[in-house]
Amino acid sequence: PEIWLEYAQYSIGGIGQEGGIERVRSIFERALTAVGLHVTKGTALWEAYREFENAILETAQPAPGSVPSPEQQQVLCSQLEKIHTLFRRQLGIPLLDMEASYAEYEEWSEDPIPETIIKSYKKALQQLEKCKPYEEALLGAETPKLAEYQAYIDFEMKAGDPARIQLIYERALAENCLVPDLWARYNQYLDRQLKVKELVLSAHDRAVRNCPWTVGLWIRYLLALERHRVDHGTISEMFEKALNAGFIQATDYVEIWQAYLDYLRRRVDFTQDSSKELEELRSAFARAVEYLKQEVEERFSESGDPSCTIMQNWARVEARLCNNMQKARELWDNIMTKGNAKYANMWLEYYNLERAHGDTQHCRKALHRAVQCTSDYPEHVCEVLLTLERIEGTLEDWDAAVQKTENRLARVNEQRAKAAEKEAALAKQEEEKAEQRKQARAEKKASKKAKKTRIGDKRKADDDDDEWGQEEEAEQPNKRHKGDGDGVLLEEDMEVEMGLFGRSGPEKPANQKEKASASRRDIPKVPHDSSKDHLTVFVSNLAYNMAEPEVKLKELFEGCGEVAEVRPVFSNKGTFRGYCYVEFKEEKSAQQALGLDRKVVEGRPMFVSPCVDKNKNPDFKVFRYSTTLEKHKLFISGLPFSCTKEELEAVCKAHGNVKDIRLVTNRAGKPKGLAYVEYENEAQASQAVLKMDGLVVKEHTIKVAISNPPLRKLPDRAEAGRAPQFAVPRQPYGARGKGRTQLSLMPRALQRQSHPGAKAENGMVQNSPATSSKPPSEEPKKMSNADFAKMLLKK
């Protein structure tokens, strides 16, 4: 509405030109058609139109004291009637502040308002009362307001006024132009109800421009072009644009090809033996098969059409419409060579085609091959073969079919029996192994309990000995830092223990470290006071070897306000565990301290978060970044690790105004090759996706998509002694199934196996070592030490 109003007012400047007044009126009429029904903003446009007509009326008034000529009187009456008409049209529409417009009309009009206009006004007033709850809901809701708009659309759909339905859809899309489902519903309404060519095709064109990655919108566009009899060249050009749109999965390309092939098939007159349209259809089928084989499989590393549906449809067209069974048989032979010969349903599809358009000889041949090759449901094809011979075959044909099916089913039953035995044996082995593991755990638990008892007795006996701390350490040689608290050593934790962090500074002598640890053990532990959580922040991801963390952190946080206390958390040995609590004198200081989140301290990003007990506040969300679809933000993967924020900004700002860039790093502050780029609006982000996806940055091909982070899963309960918001469930076993602190000695090259890439929500491929291509029920075969040695010798 604002743009239409600005445009109409701008056009008034040209009324002095020839036909200028009529041109301004046509612009106002177009504006009223587009947004004149807008409940909250339409009134301003109607008022501007009336002001324009009133200004013309003033110029048509005769000079004071003069008598108007008949021509002047006619112009005056005509202009008055235009203003009357505008008032009456406006009062028949439910608009905000329409009571004021009615009062203005009463005051302006010299004649009483007609009864029909009053009835129309009251009806519009009642309609406005029904619309008000939906308008108020939109005013109070936060972007994107999809639920509120959908409720408004449903309300207008029940009323059934096409102009109002179209307007509310357009209002919703103005704020949600990157929501494919909304475009699809709007286009479906236009296709089925309005059916106005210019309006329908314009909406389809805007839909694919805003959401080019959605194949369904392209298919609807092609159908709409055909429905409104657009020329063949335009439809073919639009199809080529669809192929270059960059769909997100391989099956999308099969769907768009199938839609285009359906269109080409409908153009062919099959009563003729040959035609230009038929040759174009055959050429398109061949190109589709080649495109899926070369382009799609190469890009997605998978076939978008494993069951060869396009080739099947091609064979059906050749057999049923072109009476060319020879070509159909060639196509089906090609289908079977692509790994489909083991499926009974594929053979039965071929058999049904031969049955309808071929001959008995080829039907029999196809079923004999099916009996030999089918591995999923061989009984089914055997039954179909016997049925065929029972109806049409000779005695020799019957005997051959019976013998073939019996032999095949005997082999199948034998294979199934062996598989069942093997499965039973494996299940028995698993039960025995589970029992052995259970027994081993029980023995280990008993030995640990006995060991603890012995240590307790020894401590009581040597209570006055100054060396008790050294004896405790000797009794527990395997105790390590817990890392993140999950019981598995992370790479960063291993680096800390091996001394890879903090090498830039001078290393303390061993005796000084022992004295520092001993002094830490002597300090009594202060319990956390949850009543001061509003004054406290939780600081984590600090280096384990940080010297004097109290002093260091107090200096860091003093700029936020007076620090009451810094409480670092130490292990039983007195070593710093990498996190602490910082308590302030005032609450506003704690709020200001949150701004230091991700500040780099001694080479690592420091995490600063509110101190919240999740047991009391289970709904508290720690993760500060959005986990929903962000249509104005891009997710970029595949960046070189050396790429800086400034370099990435230089690439992105060519496609719009960049508001923020966040390079994703790990807990050690090292880049992960990922980034989030926020633009001013959704349109700029959409254009950037099209222009930047596949761009080469420092010899790295990047992938760009609209940001849609996965939902972040948090643990059910916090681990004792750690901050609730960063707690992770502890794992009872390590890499070798023993104690948590034991490391696997198998080389990494042997541990890593190739796994099919899983498609993430943001379009990047993740090859997670934890993901296995085997079913959950199957476990990898465990190797003995002898097997492991043999494998290494072979290498």
N, C-alpha and C positions, 0 to 999 in steps of 0.2 A: 504493500500500500504506500509506503513512504516514497518508493522510487516512482510509482505511477503519479503521485501527487507532485513530486518535483518536476517530472517530465511535462505534466499538463501546465504547470505554472510557467515553466520555461517556454513552452510553445506559445503562450499568450503574447510574448514579445514579437511574434510575427504576424499579428492580426492586421497590420497596416498593408501587407502585401495583398495581391489579388487572390481572392478566395481564402484569406487568412482566417476569418471568423469561422467558416465552415470547417476548416482544417482543425482548429482548436476544438470545436464541438465534437468532431470525429474522434479526437484523442481522448476527450473526456468520456465519450460513450464506450470506447474500448477499455478505458480504466474502470468504468462502472461494471462492465461485463466481467472483467478479470477479478476485481477485488471489492466491488460495490456491496457485496453481501457480507463482508467481513464484520462480524458483530462488534468488535472493539475498536477497529480502525477505519471502518467504511464511512462513518459520519463525516470525517474531515474532507473526504473527496466530494461527497454530495454538497457540502457547504461551499467548497471552492468552486464547484460548477455553478451553483446559484449566484455566488458573488460575481462570477464572470457575466452571467446573463443579466444581473441587475445593473452592472456597469454599462452594458449595451443599451439597456432600457433608459438609463440616464441620458445617453447621447441621442436617443430617439425622441426625447421630450421636446415639445415646441418651446420657443422662447417665451418668457413671461409676458403676458398681455396680448399675445398673438393667437389667432385662431388657426388650429391645425388644418391642413388641406386633407382631402379624402385619402390621398396616398399616405400621408403622415399618420392619419388616424388608423389606417389599416396596418401599418408597420407597428404602431404602438400596441394595438390589440393583439397582434401576432406575438410580440415579445412578451406581453403579460401572460398570454396563454402558455408560452414555453416555461415561464417561472412557475405558474400554477401546476403544470404537468410534472415538473421536477419535485415540487413539494409532495404531490400526491403519490408519485412513484416511491419517494423515500419513506413516506409514512406507512406504506404497505410492506416494509421490510423490517424485521426485528434488528434494531441497531441500538447501541448504547446511547443513552441520553436522548431517546426519541421523544420523551415528554417535552423537552425543551424545543425540539423542532416543531412539535405540534403547537406549542404556545406561540412560537414565532410565526407560524402560518396563520394562526387566528388573528394575530396583531397585524400582519401584512395585508391579508385579504380584506377587501372592502365588502365582499359578499359573505354570507354565512357558509361554513364548510358543508358540502353535500353529505347526506346521510350515508351514502355508499362509501365515501372516503372515511367517515368515522368508524363504520363497521370494519373496514379493512385495517384501520389503525389499531382498533382494539384487538383484532385477531393477531396482528403482528406483536402487540404488547404481550399477549398471552404466550406466544411463541418465544419471545425474549426471556420470559420468566423460566421457561423450560431449558433454555440455552445457558442461562447464567451459572448454574452449578458446574457445567463443563468448562466454561470460560474461567471461573474462579479456580477450578482445579488446575488448569494450565498455568495460571498466574502464580500459584503457590508451589508448583512442582519444579524439580530440578531437571536440567537437561539430562537425557534426551526426551523425556516426557512421552515415551512411546505408549505406555499403558493409558495415560490420560487421553492422548490423541485417538487411540483405538476405541476407547469408550465413546468419545465424541463421534467418531465415524460410524459406530454401530447405531448410535442415536439418530444420526442423519439418514442412515440407510433405511431405518424403519419409517421415517417421514417420507422418504422417496423423492425428494426434490433433487433432480440431477445437478443443477447449478450449485446448490449448497453442498452436495456430496463431493463434487469436484473441488470446490473451494477448500473444504476441510482436509481433503487428501493433499492438496497443494501446500496448505499451511504445515501439515505434518512433515512433508518431504523437504520443505525449506529448512527445517531443523534436523532432519534425519536422511540426508541425501545419500548416505552410504549404507543404508539398510536395505538389502535386496528384497526381503520379504514384503516390505511396504510398497516398493515399486511393483512387485508382482501382483499384489492385491489391487493396486490402483489400475494397472494395465488390464487386468482381468475385468474389472468393472467397466472400463472404457470399451473393451472389445465386445462385451456382451450387452451393454446398455446403451451407451451414447452412439457408438459406431460412426462417429464423424471422422472422416479420413485425416484431415489436417491435425485435429486434436489428438487422435489415437497415435499416429506416426510420430508426432512431436514428443509425446510422453514416452514412447518406446525408445526413441533416440536419446532422450535425456537419461533414461534408465541405464542403458548400456554404457553411456559416457561416464556416469557416476560409479557404477558397479561393473566394470568390464570383466571381472574375474568370475561372474556368476553365469554359468552356461544357460540356465533356465530363461534368463532375460533375453539372451540372444535368440533362443529358439522361438520365444513368443514374438520377437521382432520379425523374424523371417516369416512366421505364419501371418502376422498382420500385413506385411508387405504383399504376400500372395493374396490374402483375403481382399485387399483393396486394389488388386490388379495393377501393381506397380510393374514396370517393365523388367524383363529378365536380366538385363545388364546391371541394374541397380541392386537386385536381389543377390546376384553373384558377387558383386563388389562388397556387399554387406557381409556375405558369408566369409570372404577372404579376411575382412577385418576381424571377424569372430575368431578365426584360426590364429590370428596374431595377438589376441587379447590377453593371453597368459593365464590359462585356467590352472587351478590348483591341484587337479588330480587327473590321472590318465583316462578314466572313464568319461570325463567331461568331453573329451575329443570324440569319443565314439558317439555320444549323444548328438553333438552338433553335426557330425558327418551324417548320421542317420536322418536327422531333420532335413538336411539339404538334399539327400538322396530321395527322400519321400517327395519333396517338392519337384525334383526332376522327373521322377516316375509319373507324377500326375500330369506333366506336360506332354507325355508321349501318347500318340495315337497308335495303339497296338493292332489296329485292323490293317495297318500297312506293314509289309514285310521289313522295310527299312525306312529310316527317316533320320534327319539331322538330330532331332531330339533324342532318338533311341541311341545313336552313336555317342551323343554327349553323356547320356546316362551310363552307358557301359564304360566310357572313359573315366567318369567320376567314380564308379565302383572300383576300378583298377587303381586310381590315384588314392582313394581312401585306404585301401589295403596296404599300399606301399607307404603312405604317410604314417599310418599307425605302427608299421613295422620299423620304419627308419626314425622318424622324428620323435614319436611318443615314447617308444621303448628306450631310445637313447637318452631322453631327458629324465624319465621317471624310473628307469631300471626295472620296469615291469610292463607287462602287456595290458593295455587298457581293454582289450577284447579277447580274453583267453578262450571263450567258447565260439569265437569267430561268427558273431551274430550278423555282421555286415556281409560276410561271404555267404552265410546261409540265406539271407534275404536276396542276395544276387542270384543264387542258384534257384530260388523259388520264382523270381521274376523270369529267368530264362526258361524254366520248365513250364510254368503256368501261363505266362503272357506271351512268350516268344516261341513256345513249342520247340525249344532247343534243349532236349534232354542230354545230348552229348556234352554241351557246355556245362550243364548242371552237374553231370557225373564227374567231370574234371574238377569242378569247384569242390564237390564233396570229398573227392580223393585228397585234395589239398588240405581240407579241413581236418581229415583224419590223421594226416601226417604231422599235424601240429599238437600232438599229445591228447587228442580227443577220442582215439580209438578204444580207450579203456572204459568209456562211459556208455551204458546201455541206452540212455535217452538220445544220444547223438545218432546211434545206429537206427533207432526206431524212427527218428525224424527223417533220415535218409530213406528208410523202408517205406514210410508213408508217402514220401514224394514219388518214389518209384511206383508205388501201388496206384497212385492217382494219375500219373502222367507217363509211366514207363511200361514195362512188360514183366511177366511172371519170371522169366529167366533171370533178369537183373535183380528182382526181389529176392529170389532164392540165393543168388550169389552174395548179395549184401548180408542176408541173415546167416549164411555159413561163415562169412568173415566175422560177423558180430559174435557168434558163439565162440569162435576161436580167440578173439581179442578182448572181449568184455571181462572186466575184473570186479566191477562193483555189484552188478545184479545179473549174473549170467543166467539164472533161472528164468528171468523174464524173457530174454531173447530166445532161449531154448523153447519156451512155451509158444512164442509167436511163430517160430520155425515149424514146430509140429502142427500148429493150427493151419498154416499155409499148406503143408503137404497133405493134411487130412482133407482139405477142401479141393485142392487142385492137383496134387502130385500123384505120380504112379506108384506102384508097389515098390519099385526100386528106389524111387525118391524117398518114400516113407522109411524104408529100411536104412538108407544112408543117413537120414536125419536122426532116427532113433539111436543108431550107433554113435554118431557124432556127439549128440547131446549127452548120452550116458557116459561116454569117455570123458567129456569135458566136466560134467558135474562130479564124477568120481575124483578127478584131479583136484577140483575146487574143494570138495569135502575133505580130502586128505590134507591139503594145505591149511584149511581152517582148523583141523584137528591139531596139526603140529603147532600152529600159532597159539591155540588155546593152551596146549601143554607148556609151551615156552612161557606164556604169560603167567600160568599158575606157578611154574618154577621160580620165576622172577619175584612173584608176590611172596612165595615162601622164603626166598633169600632175604627179601626186605624185612619180613617179620623177624627172621633170625638176627639180622643185623640190628634191628631196632631193640630187640631183647638184649643183645650184647651191649649196645650203647647204654641202655637203661641200667644194666648191671654195673658197667664201668663207672657210670656217674654215681651210683650208690656207693661203690667202693671208694671212689675219690672223695666223696662227701664225708664218709666215715674217717678216711685218713686225715683229711683237713681238720675235722673235729678233734681227733686225737692229737694232732700237731699243735692246735691252739691250746689244748689243755696243758701240753708239755711246756709251751712257751709261757703260759700263765704261771705255772709252778716255778719256772726259772726266774721270772720277774719278781715273784714274791720272795724268793730266796736271796736275790741280789738287789734288794730294794735300795740299799745304801750305796751301791756301786756307782761311781760317776760315769762308767762306760756303758750304761744300759742302752743308750741311743744307738751306739755302734752295733751292739748285739742284735737289736731289733732290725737294723738295716741288713745285717748278715743273714738273718732268718728270712727276709723278704727280698731276695735279689731281683725278682721279676717285676717289682712294682714300678709302673711308669705313669707319666702324665696321662690324663684321660682325654686330652684334646677337647672335643666338643661335648664330652659327656656321654657319647654313645658306645663307648667300650671298644671302638676300633680306632687304631692310630691313623690320623689323617697325615697327608704328605707334609703339611706344615708342622704338625706335632713331632714327626720324625726328624725334621730339620732342626727343630728347637733342641731335641734331645742330643742330636749329633753335633750341636754347636755351629750350625750353618748360619744362624741369625746372630747379629751383633758382633761380627768379626772385625768391624771397623774400629771398635774401641778396644782398649787394652783389656786382656782377660785377667780375671782375679786369680790369684794363687789358690791352690786347693785348700790350704788351711784357712784362708779368709772366707771361702765359700762355706766351709764347715762351720766356722764361727757364726756367719750370718744365718745359716739354717738353724743352728742351735738357738740363736737368739730369737728367731721367729717361733720356734717351738715353745719357748718359755713364755711368750706373750699369751695371756688368757684370751680365748675367743669371745668376741662380743656378739650376743644374739641380735638378729635384725629386728628393729622396732617397726612393725607395719603401720603404726599410727603416724609415722613420719614419712610415709611414702610420697605424699604430695610435696615434700621438701627435698626429695631424693631422686637422683637419676642413676641408672644402671649403665656402667661403662664396660664394654667387652672388646674382644679381638685385639688385646694388647700383647706385646711380645713377652714371652715367659721370662726372658733374661733382663727385663727392665730393672735397672738399678734404682732403689729408693722410690717405688711407685707412689708413695704418699706425697713426697716432695714434688715429684714431677707433675702429678695430676693436680695438686693444689695450685701450682703455678699456671697450669693450663686453664683452670676453671675460675680463677680469681677475677678475671675480666667480666664474668657474668654476675658476680655479686659475692658477698662474704661467705666463705666456705666454713661450715661448722665442723665437718669431720670428713676424712677420706678413709674408707675401710677396705683395703685390698684383701683378697681372699687367697689364703695360702694352703698348701697341702699339708699332710701330717709330717712330711719331712722338712717343712718350712720353705718350700719353693713356691714362687708366685704362680698362680694358676691363670693369669691373663685377664682377670676381670675384677671389678671392685664396685663399691657403692660410694657416691659422692653426695653428702648431705649439706644443704645450704641453710642459711638463717631465714631466708624469705622464699616464698613460693614462686614469685616472679623470677627469681634468680634461677630456679630449677627449670622453669619454662624457657628462659633464655639459653640455658646450657644445652637444650636439645638442638639448637642451631649448630653446634659443633659436631653433629653426627657426620661421619665419613671423613673427618679431618685426619690427615696423615700424621702419625706419631711414630717416630723411629722406623719409618719405612712401611708401616701397616696402617690401613684405614681404621680409625677408632670408631666403634659403634656406640652411640649414645641414645638411650631409649628411656621412656618413663618407667618408674619402679612400680609395677602393678602385680598383685598376687592373683594369678589366673584362677586359683581355686575359688576365690571370692568373686572374681570378675571373668567368668568363662567366655563372655562375648568380646573381650578386649582383643583388638587386632594390632599386632606389632608391625606387620609388614606395611611400610609406608607408601609403597607404590601401588598403583591400580592393578586389579586382576580382572578387569572387564574390558570389553571392546572399546578402544580409544581411537575414534575415527580421524582425529586430527594429529595422531602420533604414528610414527613409523617404527618398525622393528627391523634392524639391519644385522645380518649375520655374514660371516665369511671375511670380516675385516682383517687386515694384517695387524699383528700385535703392536707394530711400531706406529700405527696410525694415531695421531694426536687429535684432541678435540678441535683444535683450530683447523687442521687439515680436513677433517670431516665436515666442519661447518662451511668451508670454502666450496665443497662439492654440493652440499645440500641447499645452500642459499640461492643457487641458480634457479631453483624451482619454486621459491616462495620465501616468505619471511620466517626465519627460524627463531622460535622463542627459547628453546632449551635443548641441550644435547647432553645425554648421560651415557658415558662409556661404562660398560659392565665389567667389574673386576672381581677376582676371587677374594677370599678372606685375607690374603697376603698383599692385596692391592695390585696384583698383576693382571693385565688385560686378558679378556677371554675372547676377543674378536667379535663382540656383540655391542650393539648400541641402540638407544632409543632417541629419536629425533622428533621434537614437538614443533608443529607448524601453527600458524595463527588460526587457520580454519581447515575444515575437512576437504574443501576443494583443492587447496594447495597440496595437502597430503596425498590425495588421490592422483593428482598429476605427477607428483614426485615418484609414486610407486611405478607408474607406467614408464617414466623416463630413466629411473635409476636401477630398476631390477635387472640384474645381469651386467651391470657396469663393472669395469676392471679398475681396481684401485691398488696401485703398487703390485701389479701382477697377480692380484687376488680378485676373483670374480665374486662380487657380493650379491646377496639375496635380500630383497626389500619387500616388506608386506605391511599391511595395516596392523598396528599393535593389538594383539589379543592374548595377553599372558594367561597361562593355565592357572587354575585355582590352586592356591597355596595350602597344602595340608599341614596342619599343626598337630603335635602329639596330644594325647588325651590328658596326660598329667605331667607335672614337672618333676624332675629328678631332685631329690633332697640335696641341699647345699648349693644348688645353682639357681640362677634367676629363672622364674617361671616361664618368661617369654622366650627363652632360648633353650629350654630343656628339650632333649631328644631321648627317646626310649633306648635304654641300654641293651646291647645284644649279648646274649649269654655265651656265645662262642666266637672265636676268632677265625682266621682264614683256614686253620687246620682242624677246626672242630674241637679244640682243646680249650685251654684257658684264654682269656681275653687278650693277654699281652703277648701270646706267641705269634710269631710271624710265619707266613708261608715261605718255604725255601724253593718252591717251584719257580723256574724262570718266567718272567712276564711274557716272553714270546710264546711260551707254551700255554700260559693261562688264557691269553686272549684268543678268542675264536671269532670268526666272522658271523655277524648277525644281521638279519635284514633291518634296514634303517626304518625307524618309526617316524612318521610325519608329525612334526609338532604343530601346535595351533598357530604359531607364527610363521610357518612355512619353512623352517630349517630342519635338516635331517639330523637326528640324534642316534648315534651308535652306542647304546648303553651296554656295557659289559654284563649288566644284570639281566638283560633281556635275552631270552633264549628262544630259538626257533622251534624247539621241541615242545610238545604239550606239557602242561604242568605235572601230569602224572608220571612222566618219564624223567629219571634222574641220570646224570652222566655216570658212566661206568667208573668205579673207583679203582685206582691202580695201587698195586703193592710196590714195595721198594725195589723188588727184582724187576717188575715191569718197567718202572721208571728208569732204572739203570740201563735196561736193554734199549729203551727208546733213545736215551742220550748217546749210547754207543753207535746206534744206527745213524744218528745225526752226524 
